[in-house]
């Protein structure tokens, strides 16, 4: 059996790895497909240093994003409560439901922070009152805010 070749991928390759990954492949696969297509380069010490620097920059960027999400969480939780006005029928029952977009708009109106509606988790709201809503700001950071549904 022949020796395997170490390569650094320049782009994502299905069933092999992601951009920047160090992979070992058969010499023929490297010589006949990956290298001519520009999908990978041979793993030399210089290339490895470059990849390591790129990974460190990416790690720093992700850490900075997480810190920004933490500060946004603090800002949201200091406001505590957001109000949403809905039409009300008998026994404080609201017409329709409170949507994630309405919560995102209420948050943006008060804090001037744009929140992605897909990251908002709302319980079933059928009456006026105060409800706990989770807002996912980052994969590791989630803020819990109160939404008060009031009659319009």
Number of C-alpha atoms within 10 A of each C-alpha: 4 7 9 14 16 18 23 22 24 16 14 14 13 7 6 12 14 15 14 20 17 19 17 15 16 13 15 12 12 21 13 10 13 19 16 11 10 11 17 24 17 16 18 12 9 9 15 16 12 13 19 13 12 13 14 12 12 12 12 12 12 12 12 12 14 17 14 15 20 18 12 19 20 13 14 21 14 10 13 12 16 18 17 17 15 18 15 18 11 8 8 14 16 21 13 11 14 20 14 19 14 15 22 19 17 19 22 13 12 12 12 10 14 11 20 14 16 11 16 20 16 16 10 10 16 15 20 19 14 15 16 14 17 15 24 20 20 16 9 9 15 17 19 16 20 18 21 16 22 17 16 9
